[in-house]
């Protein structure tokens, strides 16, 4: 839950790549026939079997050897940043989109040319892998939080506003109409973000390309309105939000029927085995659409790849396919970034609900500045929920954050 240094390398590699790539990313046969060239791909154990199938086809059709190196996912970002400049890193690595800012700043990633294939992916997934208007990875999955309701308590109809949800939850007779994880007294801006964006108060402002700027967007009247709402629904107000609720408490209250609604991610569904549930987009609290954070995973291309054209071809023509995307989904069943597959697996109503929420969502900022935000932001939310003055607490947080960011 979360600029141009080294870009000369990336630009040169991109120029070479674009010179040999056209729409769809296919390469000239002279680059692959009889080739003894190699690609190295870093992948974790979970996704390795899915990538192996695409790698085998690529080897057979191009003569290129694909070396799959199994890595612990938690180690990949730091190892990639450390090894690529030395020439020891891979040509391609799996990774999360919120690494992107750090990878670009370190000069270790190249842009990816998806050609016409870009339209085959969910727009939010492409946006997540885009930095300063340039696409840096092939996405394959996404995840987000959504509204989850106990159908036996409140029925099948999904509320579209906060007030409607509270009314439905109260009428159900449940101990709590709604519960949400605040990570206890630490605060959890990530889970709360859909409600915040419904007030028009994004963490950072996005430019016309959808890339995040470093301008803090949650100050001013809209941010103050959200803070006021937090206080009104917090421990000294209506009591729907509480700093006594951590992840496990949240899930227990919902699973035991003591709460009619919650906001959670697909990772929590296994905790709700006793509930007849429905998943839907988050209702609006502030009048605008609720846009939760979306996390995306995909495949990055190294700026130091000696075979950038072949690596791009492997991504576009062998991983950006129905079979490869299905294999990746089977290995790691998150929301597919491949639109046709996402639509297909949405026959499962739980997946359909999370997909609908993600389609309303925005990528979690991948700019390095996001790392500075969490502590200030989470703490302010927790303090307001616990009873601190909403507007002054929020504005102090904004001032402190701008100061830390040099704004």
N, C-alpha and C positions, 0 to 999 in steps of 0.2 A: 504494500500500500504506500503508492508514491502515487567564439563560435566558429569559429572558422579555423581553429588551430589545426594544422596538418591538412587543410583542405586541398592544398596544391597537389598532394599525392592522389587524393580521391578524384580530383578533376582530371588529372592525366590518365588515371585508370579508366575513368568513365569515358573519356574521349576515345580511347582504344576500343572500349566495349561497344560504344555506339557506332563506331566505324564499321564494325562487323555484324551488328545486330539490326534487324529490321523488325517490323511489327510481328510479334509472336516470338522473337528472340532466337530464331534458328540460325545455325552457323553455316559457313561455306564448307563444302565437303573436304576441301584441302586441309582444313584445320583438324579433321578427325580421322580420315581414312588412313589406316595403317599407323595410327598414332600410338606412341608409347608414353603419352602424357598422362599425368596423374592428377587427381583431385583428392584432397583430404577434407573430410566433413566431420565436425564434432557434433555428437548427438548423445542424448542421455539414454539409459537402458530402456526406458519406457517406450520411446519413439524409435529406437534403433531398428526393430524388425520392419516397421513400415517404410523407413528410408532404404533399407536393404533391397526391397523389391524394386524400387525405382532405380537404385544404383545398378542392380544387375542388368536391367533393360538398357540403361545408359552405356554400360560397359560393352554389351553385345552389339549395340548399334553404332557406337562411335570408336571403339577400340581403346577408350580411355579407362584407366584403372581408377576405381573409386575406393579410397581407404576410409572406412568408417572408424572413428576413434570414439569409444564410449567414455563419457565424462559425467561426473556428478553435476547436475544442473546448477547447484548452488555455487560451483567453482568456475563456471564457464566465463562469466563476465570478466572477473579479475584476471583469469588466465589469458583470455583473448586480448585484453588491453596490454598485458605484459609481454605476450609472445609475438603478436603480429609485427611490431616494429623490428624484432630481431630476425624475422624471416622464418620463425619456427612455428608460427600459428597455422591454422587451417585455411583452406580456400573459402569454406562455408561453415557457419555454425548456427545451431539452433539458439534461440534466445527470446527474451521478453521485450516488448516494445518500450517499456519504461527505462531500459538501458540505453536507448538510442542517443539521448543527449550526451551522455558520458562517452559513448563510442565515437560520435562525431567529433567531440572536443578532443579526443585522443588521436583522431586521424586514422582510425583503424578500420573503418567501413567504407565501402564504395556504394554508389547508387546502383539500383537494380532497374533494368528496362523490361517491364512486363508486356509492353506493346498492347495489343488488343486484349490480352488476358486480364488486364487490370479491371475491366468491366465485369469479370466473372466473380469478383470478390465483394463482400459486404462493404459499403462505403466507409463505415466507421473503422474497419480493419485497415483499409488503405490509408485512411487519414492518420491512424495511430502510427503507422510505419513511415510517415512523411515528416521531414524536418526541414524547415526553411524552404518549403515548397518542393523538396526532392525526396523521392521514394528510396528507402534504404533497405528494404527487406521484403521477402515474400511472406505474407501472413498465412496462417492456416487455422488458428482457433481464437476464440474470444470468450470472455466471461464477464459477468456483471452481477449486481444485486438487483432484486426485484421485490415486489409486494407478494407476500405469501399469506393466504387466508385459510382458516379452518372452515371448510364448506359445511360441516355438520352444525357449526355455530352460526354462521352468517349467510349461508347459501352460496349460489354460484355467481351471483352478480358481483362484478369487481367495481369498487368505488373509483371515481375519477378525481375526487378532491379529498383533502385531509378531513374537512368537516363531515363529509359523507361517510368516510371510513370510521371516524370516531362515533358517529351516530349509530352506524351498523354494529360496531363492536360493543357499544354500551347496551343497545337493545338485545344483544345476544345473551346477556346475563353473565358473561365471563368476568372473572376477577379483574382483568385488565382488558380494555378494548384494543390496546395496541402495546407492543413492546419492541424496543430496538436496542441493540448493543451500543453502549457508550464506552466500551472498554473500561468499565468502572469509572474511576475518577480521572483517568488519563484522557478521555475524549476519543472520539472516532469520527473524524471529518469524512473519512472515506465512505462509511456506511450512510452517513447523514447527507451526503452530497446531493442526492436527487432532490431533497427538500430545499436545499440551499439554492440550487440552480433554478428552481421554480419561482424564486424571487428575483432572478436576473442578476445573480451575484457569483460569477465564475471565479475560480481561484486566480487564473491568469486570463488575460484578453487574448483571443485568437485573431489572426489576421485573415485576409480574404482567401488565402489558400487553405485555411484551417489549421495552420501551424501556430503554436503558442508563442506569444511574445513574453517578455519578462515584466510586462506591466501588470501589477496586481489588480484584479478586477472585482474584488469583493468588498471594496470600500464604498463610501458614499451612501446615499439614501437606500439603495437596494440591500446593501450589506446590513445597514442598521435595521431595516425592516425584518430581515431574517433573524438577526440577533434578538429583536423584540419578540418575535414569534417563539424563539427558543426559550426565552424567559417566561413567556405566558404559558407555555406548555411544560415547564420544568417543575422542579421540586417545590418552589414557593408559589407556583401557579396551578395549572390544572393537574399536574402530576403525571402526565403521560410519558414524559422523558425523565429518566433518573440515572444518576451516577452510581447507583447500586447494581446496575445491570452490566455484567460482563458477557462474554460470548457464551459460556456454558449456561449461565443463569437464563439468558435470553432463550436459548434453545430448549431448556427444560420447561420454562413457563409456556412456551408455545406447544411443545409436544404433549404436555399434560392437560391441555385445554384451558389453562388459566389465562391465556391471552388469545384473542380472536384473530389478530393480525400481527405480522412482523415483517421486517425488511431483512432479507438474508440472501446469500449467494448459493449457487448450486452445490458448493462444498458442504452445506449444512443439511441438504435434503435427507441424507442417511440418518440424521438425528431425529427426523420427524416421522418415524415408522408407524407411530400410533395415530397419525392425523390423516384424515381425508382432505387433501389440500388442493388449492388452485394457485397458480403463479401468474402474475399480471404485471404490467408496468406500474411504477410507483405513482401514486396520486399526487396532484399538485397541491402544495400548501400556499403558494404565493401568487397563483394566477397564471404563471407561465408553465410550459411543459417541464416535468421533472426529468432531468438529464443526468443519470448516474454515471460514475466513472466506468469505462470499459477497459479491460486489460486484454492485450493481444499478444499471441506468441507467433513466431515465424522463423525465417531463415535469413541470416545476414551474409553478405558477400565481403570478404576481406579486401581492404585497400591494397594489400601487398600480394594478392594472388597473382601468380605468374601465368595463370590460365583463366583470366577473368572472363573471356568470351565463352569458354567451355563451361565455366561455373555458372554463368548466367543462363546458358542453354539448359543445363541440368535443372536449374530452378524453374525455368519457364515451361520447358517442354516435357519434363519428367516428374516434377513435384506439383506443378500447377495443372493437374489432370484429375478427372473424376476418380480413377482408380487410386492414385496416390493420396488424394485428399480423404477418400473413404478409409484407406488403410490407416492414415493418421488419426482419423476420428475413432476408429475401432480401438486403436492403441491408447488413446487419450480422449475420452468422450466429452469434450467441451463443445461449446457452440461452434460449429464450423464457420470459418471465414469464407469458404467457397459457397456462393449463394444458392446454387441448385441443391447442394447437399444439405445446407441449412434448412431449406424449405422441405426437403424430403424427411429429415429426421424430426421435423416439427410435427409429425403425426403423433409424437409423444407430447401431450399437453403441457408437461412440465418444461420440456425443452422449448416448446413454442412460447411459453410465458417469458422465459429468460431471453429468448431471441427478440421478442417484441420489446422488452425493456432495453436490450442493447441497441436496438434500432432507434430508440429515443435518446441514447446516451452519447457521451463524448469520450474520447481517449483520455486516460489519466495522463497529465502532462509528463512528457519525457525529457523536458529541459533540465539541466543540472540544478537550476534554481529551486526546483520542486523539493529537493532534499532539505532545503532550509525551512520550508513552509510547515511541515508536519507538527513539530513541537509547539510552535506558537499557536497554530490554528486549533489543534486538538485541545490544548490547555484552555484557550478562550472559550470554546464551546462547553467544556466541562464546567468551567467556573460559572458561566451564565446559567446552565441547566441547574447548578447547585444553588443559585440564588444571587449571584453577583449582578450588579447593574448592567443590563444588556448593552446599551449604546456605548457607554464609556469603556467597558471591558473590550468590546469589539474594536473600537477605534484605537485603543491602546495597542491591541494586537496588530492592527494594520500599520500603525506608526512604527512599532518594533520590527515588523517584518520588512517594511520599506527600508528601514535603517540597516537591517542585516543584509539586504540585497543591494544596498548602495543607491536606493531610489530616492 
